[in-house]
């Protein structure tokens, strides 16, 4: 039997025969493609293999090859912890995605049903490693190049770094000219790290920071003075257009823009210092000919290009700017005794730690602002890589306290840090789920001009276009078949898809939809069904009684919280599977009831208790530690 692997979204000239299996890693599945049996099960096994092996393999590799000591920033932290790869997230690393693809290919070939692999893609380096997988399984391999594409050469990576630095310096200049370096309105004793304006919902009279739920308001009610230290996230054109509104909002809500705190010498030093690059290329000359073996495969070609891209990553000067901005801010705030920041094991979190600790030991509280997902491997950071002593500059610094939303992440974090550093708070960001206010469907429909008699399906997208676009396409296909269905769309704030939706409207001739930028709690109460990819909204929907119908792309090692509570949701990959899942939901049959019976356990796993006391539990924990 032949396995056709589609590793790019380019159309291929050959049509699969009825006896072929098609493994589509990129793009939208077609009706003439037959996937391997039990594909999603094998995808889970491949993801598990990467989770169990890659983080500790990566730590051992960088430790043994003397890369951590190339530069220590602020005499506190290795440059490595500012790289995207150090986060070990499939969303941030092409290498992790490629290793997952290879693990999935190996799992399929190990079934023994395949004697020939046709690999269609635009990446010859990845195809070379895939051929090694096939050879080990004694399967013939053919590489069919599609559209030729350059993959992250040193020249392109350097160009991106230069353009990014130029843009960030220009942004710093405009922030200073437009008056964003203004001092805070009042000195705080508690600081929240944020990203402005992307994480802020425009409400009146107070805009709402998405990551911390009602915690800032709760602490204010407990007589704490709060401020926000925010990295600026908008484009130059948006900054010019919105400068007056944003500056006044920063003043009104005590928001300090971190980049604006840097002096001219600091911003130039952050972006133009060549020290790390010289040291990296000198180190690279002595190591690049070495074999790089992961899971008994030589992955040198795909590993080195990722490592080169990370050494030249614009994120390194960006994170250095965050550290410098925080250092300048903390130096002027003698009364600050706690800093709250989102926790996902991201480089920018380590930059916050570095900036604060370069001044004094203000406690840092890492708040689990996204729901736990096993495939976000940073949540399962290797104990060996975590800093245990103050002088371990090559190890990862972590917040002094971590908050865990649910029982599952609590045990993961406590196992690595000890129970004394982990608070089982519940869903701080999701405090609204405890709201039992009656929802008025007719009033909401009238306000937003929605048909009150429609069958509403809510669709929330994720950060990954590889998941979101196929899901949207299939949703519009279903709506074209059923005139009773009305689609409610809410995009991830980092991935607006307005143009893509217009194309789908034209393709399927469906105009029964509405796009929302807020009102997610109300939308989930309005719609009995939620279509969702790898996103936390699936668990939120369960909490308000809406059934998640979860799209899965086998080509993605998805950061999907529902994968950890599989009995509580419907999964689908093809259009036929979506039709069947919707039938179960609309008829509320035995399959539907079986899943609703698992909802209580799913909530405990991810959100602990929906009793509205998450802020109180965290406050009590911090008071016991002498932090608040």
WOMOUR-V467854 format. One record per backbone hydrogen bond with DSSP energy under -0.5 kcal/mol. NH is the residue of the N-H (numbers start at 1). CO is the residue of the C=O. E is the energy in kcal/mol with one decimal. If there is no record, write none. Layout:
((NH/CO/E) (NH/CO/E))
This chain:
((3/116/-2.9) (4/2/-0.6) (4/21/-3.0) (5/3/-0.6) (5/118/-3.2) (6/4/-0.6) (6/23/-2.5) (7/5/-0.8) (7/120/-3.2) (20/17/-1.6) (21/2/-2.4) (22/34/-2.9) (23/4/-3.0) (23/21/-0.5) (24/22/-0.8) (25/6/-2.2) (25/23/-0.8) (26/6/-1.1) (33/30/-1.6) (34/32/-0.5) (35/33/-0.7) (39/36/-1.0) (42/38/-2.2) (43/39/-2.4) (44/40/-2.1) (45/41/-1.9) (46/42/-2.3) (47/43/-2.5) (48/44/-2.3) (49/45/-2.0) (50/46/-2.0) (51/47/-2.7) (52/48/-2.4) (53/49/-1.2) (54/50/-2.8) (57/53/-1.9) (58/54/-3.1) (59/55/-2.2) (60/56/-2.5) (61/57/-2.4) (62/58/-2.5) (63/59/-2.0) (64/60/-2.3) (65/61/-1.3) (66/63/-0.8) (67/62/-1.3) (68/62/-0.8) (70/67/-1.2) (73/71/-0.6) (73/77/-2.9) (75/72/-0.9) (76/73/-2.8) (77/73/-1.9) (78/393/-1.8) (79/71/-2.3) (81/78/-1.4) (82/79/-2.1) (83/80/-1.8) (86/83/-0.7) (87/84/-1.6) (88/85/-1.6) (90/375/-0.6) (92/89/-1.4) (93/89/-1.0) (97/93/-1.6) (98/94/-2.3) (99/95/-2.6) (100/96/-2.1) (101/97/-2.2) (102/98/-2.2) (103/99/-2.2) (104/100/-2.5) (105/101/-2.7) (106/102/-2.4) (107/103/-2.1) (108/104/-2.2) (109/105/-2.5) (110/106/-2.0) (111/108/-1.3) (112/109/-1.7) (115/1/-2.6) (116/1/-1.3) (117/140/-2.6) (118/3/-2.8) (119/117/-0.6) (119/142/-3.2) (120/5/-3.1) (120/118/-0.7) (121/119/-0.6) (121/144/-1.2) (124/122/-0.5) (127/123/-2.1) (128/124/-2.0) (129/125/-1.4) (130/126/-2.4) (131/127/-2.3) (132/128/-1.3) (133/129/-1.6) (134/130/-2.2) (135/131/-2.7) (136/132/-2.1) (137/133/-1.3) (138/135/-1.5) (139/134/-2.5) (140/115/-1.4) (142/117/-2.6) (144/119/-3.3) (144/142/-0.6) (145/143/-0.6) (146/121/-2.2) (149/122/-0.8) (152/150/-0.7) (157/153/-2.5) (158/154/-2.5) (159/155/-2.3) (160/156/-2.3) (161/157/-2.0) (162/158/-2.4) (163/159/-2.6) (164/160/-2.6) (165/161/-2.4) (166/162/-2.4) (167/163/-2.3) (168/164/-2.7) (169/165/-2.5) (170/166/-2.2) (171/167/-2.4) (172/168/-2.4) (173/169/-2.3) (174/170/-2.3) (175/171/-2.6) (176/172/-2.1) (177/173/-2.6) (178/174/-2.9) (179/176/-1.2) (180/175/-2.8) (182/179/-0.9) (189/225/-2.4) (190/225/-1.9) (191/338/-2.4) (192/227/-2.5) (193/340/-3.0) (194/229/-2.1) (196/231/-2.3) (199/195/-1.7) (200/197/-2.1) (201/199/-0.5) (201/208/-3.0) (203/201/-1.4) (208/201/-2.4) (209/207/-0.5) (210/199/-3.0) (212/209/-0.5) (213/210/-0.7) (214/428/-0.8) (215/212/-2.3) (218/214/-2.6) (219/215/-2.7) (220/216/-2.1) (221/217/-2.0) (222/218/-0.8) (223/220/-1.6) (224/219/-2.0) (226/224/-0.5) (227/190/-1.6) (228/254/-2.6) (229/192/-2.4) (230/228/-0.6) (230/256/-2.9) (231/194/-2.0) (233/196/-2.4) (239/235/-2.2) (240/236/-2.2) (241/237/-2.1) (242/238/-2.9) (243/239/-0.8) (246/242/-2.7) (247/243/-2.4) (248/244/-2.1) (249/245/-2.0) (250/246/-2.4) (251/247/-2.0) (252/248/-2.7) (253/249/-2.3) (254/251/-0.8) (255/250/-2.8) (256/228/-3.5) (256/254/-0.5) (257/180/-0.7) (257/255/-0.5) (258/230/-2.9) (258/256/-0.6) (261/258/-1.7) (262/259/-1.7) (267/263/-2.4) (268/264/-1.8) (269/265/-2.2) (270/266/-2.5) (271/267/-1.5) (272/268/-2.5) (273/269/-1.2) (278/274/-2.3) (279/275/-2.2) (280/276/-2.9) (281/277/-2.4) (282/278/-1.9) (283/279/-2.4) (284/280/-2.9) (285/281/-1.7) (286/282/-0.8) (286/283/-0.8) (287/283/-0.6) (287/284/-1.1) (288/284/-2.5) (290/287/-2.0) (293/291/-0.6) (294/292/-0.5) (294/297/-2.5) (297/294/-1.3) (299/292/-2.7) (299/297/-0.9) (303/299/-2.4) (304/300/-2.7) (305/301/-1.1) (306/302/-1.1) (307/303/-2.6) (308/304/-2.8) (309/305/-2.0) (310/306/-2.0) (311/307/-2.3) (312/308/-1.6) (313/310/-1.2) (316/313/-1.4) (317/313/-0.5) (318/314/-1.7) (319/315/-2.9) (320/316/-2.1) (321/317/-2.1) (322/318/-1.7) (323/319/-2.4) (324/320/-2.5) (325/321/-2.7) (326/322/-2.6) (327/323/-2.2) (328/324/-2.2) (329/325/-2.1) (330/326/-3.1) (331/327/-1.8) (332/328/-0.7) (332/329/-1.0) (333/330/-1.6) (336/333/-1.1) (337/189/-2.4) (338/189/-0.5) (339/363/-2.2) (340/191/-3.3) (341/365/-2.3) (343/367/-2.6) (344/342/-0.6) (349/346/-0.8) (350/346/-1.1) (351/347/-1.6) (352/348/-2.0) (353/349/-2.1) (354/350/-2.4) (355/351/-2.6) (356/352/-2.4) (357/353/-2.9) (358/354/-1.5) (359/356/-1.7) (360/356/-2.1) (362/360/-2.0) (365/339/-3.0) (366/364/-0.6) (366/401/-3.2) (367/341/-2.9) (367/365/-0.7) (368/366/-0.6) (368/403/-0.9) (369/367/-1.6) (376/373/-1.5) (377/88/-0.8) (377/375/-1.6) (379/376/-2.1) (380/377/-1.4) (381/378/-1.2) (385/382/-1.3) (386/382/-0.5) (386/383/-1.2) (387/396/-3.0) (392/389/-1.8) (393/391/-1.8) (395/392/-1.7) (396/385/-3.2) (400/364/-1.1) (401/364/-1.6) (402/421/-2.8) (403/366/-2.6) (404/423/-3.2) (407/604/-2.1) (408/605/-1.5) (409/605/-0.6) (410/406/-1.7) (411/407/-1.9) (412/408/-1.7) (413/409/-3.0) (414/410/-2.8) (415/411/-1.9) (416/412/-1.0) (416/413/-0.6) (417/413/-2.6) (418/414/-2.2) (421/418/-1.8) (422/419/-1.2) (423/402/-2.8) (424/422/-0.5) (425/404/-1.4) (425/423/-1.4) (426/404/-1.4) (427/607/-0.9) (428/426/-1.7) (430/427/-0.8) (431/428/-0.9) (433/430/-1.7) (434/431/-1.7) (435/432/-1.8) (441/439/-0.9) (444/440/-2.2) (445/441/-2.7) (446/442/-2.3) (447/443/-2.4) (448/444/-2.0) (449/445/-0.5) (449/446/-0.7) (450/445/-2.8) (454/451/-1.5) (455/484/-3.0) (456/454/-0.9) (457/486/-2.3) (458/529/-2.3) (459/488/-3.3) (460/531/-1.9) (461/490/-1.7) (465/463/-0.7) (467/464/-1.1) (468/464/-2.4) (469/465/-2.2) (471/467/-1.6) (472/468/-2.4) (473/469/-2.4) (474/470/-2.2) (475/471/-2.0) (476/472/-2.4) (477/473/-1.8) (478/474/-2.2) (479/475/-2.3) (480/476/-1.8) (481/477/-0.8) (481/478/-0.9) (482/478/-1.5) (483/481/-0.5) (485/482/-1.5) (486/455/-2.3) (487/512/-2.4) (488/457/-2.6) (489/487/-0.6) (489/514/-3.1) (490/459/-2.5) (491/516/-0.5) (495/492/-2.3) (501/497/-1.9) (502/498/-2.0) (503/499/-1.7) (504/500/-1.8) (505/501/-2.6) (506/502/-1.9) (507/503/-2.2) (508/504/-2.8) (509/505/-1.4) (510/505/-0.8) (513/511/-1.5) (514/487/-1.8) (516/489/-3.1) (523/519/-2.4) (524/520/-2.2) (525/521/-1.1) (526/522/-1.7) (527/523/-2.3) (528/456/-0.6) (529/456/-0.7) (530/547/-2.6) (531/458/-3.4) (532/530/-0.6) (532/549/-1.7) (533/460/-0.7) (535/533/-1.5) (538/535/-1.1) (539/536/-0.9) (540/536/-1.6) (541/537/-2.5) (542/538/-1.7) (543/539/-1.8) (544/540/-0.9) (544/541/-0.9) (545/542/-1.3) (546/541/-2.9) (547/528/-2.0) (548/546/-0.5) (549/530/-3.5) (550/548/-0.6) (550/570/-3.5) (551/532/-2.3) (551/549/-0.5) (552/572/-2.5) (554/552/-0.6) (556/553/-2.3) (558/556/-1.6) (560/558/-1.7) (561/559/-0.6) (563/560/-1.6) (564/561/-1.4) (565/562/-1.3) (566/563/-0.5) (568/565/-1.8) (569/566/-0.9) (570/548/-1.9) (572/550/-2.3) (578/574/-1.8) (579/575/-2.4) (580/576/-2.2) (581/577/-2.2) (582/578/-2.5) (583/579/-1.9) (584/580/-2.1) (585/581/-2.1) (586/582/-2.9) (587/583/-2.2) (588/584/-1.3) (589/584/-1.2) (593/589/-2.4) (594/590/-2.4) (595/591/-1.3) (596/592/-2.1) (597/593/-1.9) (598/595/-1.4) (599/596/-1.4) (602/598/-1.7) (603/599/-2.4) (604/600/-2.0) (605/601/-2.2) (606/602/-1.9) (607/603/-3.8) (608/603/-0.8) (608/604/-0.9) (609/607/-0.8) (611/609/-1.1) (617/613/-2.3) (618/614/-2.1) (619/615/-2.6) (620/616/-2.4) (621/617/-2.1) (622/618/-2.4) (623/619/-2.4) (624/620/-2.1) (625/621/-1.1) (626/623/-1.2) (627/622/-2.7) (628/622/-0.8))
